[in-house]
Amino acid sequence: MTDHRSHNNKDITLHSRQLLITALTCTLAIPGIAGAATPNSSDPSNPFTYNVFTIGDDTQSNVDDQGKVAVGGNLTSSGLSVATSRSGGSATNLVVGGNYTNQYNTLNGSAAVGGNANWNGATINGNLSANGSVNFSGYGQVTGNVSYGTSYTNPTTTVQGSVSHGTTALPINFSSAITCRDKALWE
């Protein structure tokens, strides 16, 4: 049994070294980096324009992210303020590749959600687009438009713009955001 544990520890050490080497050879796939051009700071697909940029899931509580936020998986938050140092409106300052579940969050600018958006006590100074359901609860306000993919529930949130059914393309392709030798990390 001791030999088996020793063998597993060696495997873990070897895998850790391989992971480190793999991580060192991987890069963010950013338009313009490989070529001579400078990345466009106004391009919403440029990860360097975000204060938070994650490929997987993220959970945030009582955080003031003064800039843009992009989460490739699901985002769960409470008391999150996004883009507080930026102006509201149509600029996409929050991108979530999966589902967005939150409570009493403030967003300056617009949000694009790849899955469902469940928002309790919404304060959105811009638009909300979700490819899944949009479910508002609690009192809140959206100064722009709301677009939903599958269903819409809104008992008490004021939407100043229009509400429409439709899907939206996310400004970031999270599946190709990290590459290793011209291949996605998880391929």
Disulfide bonds with the S-S distance in Angstrom:
Cys26-Cys180 1.94
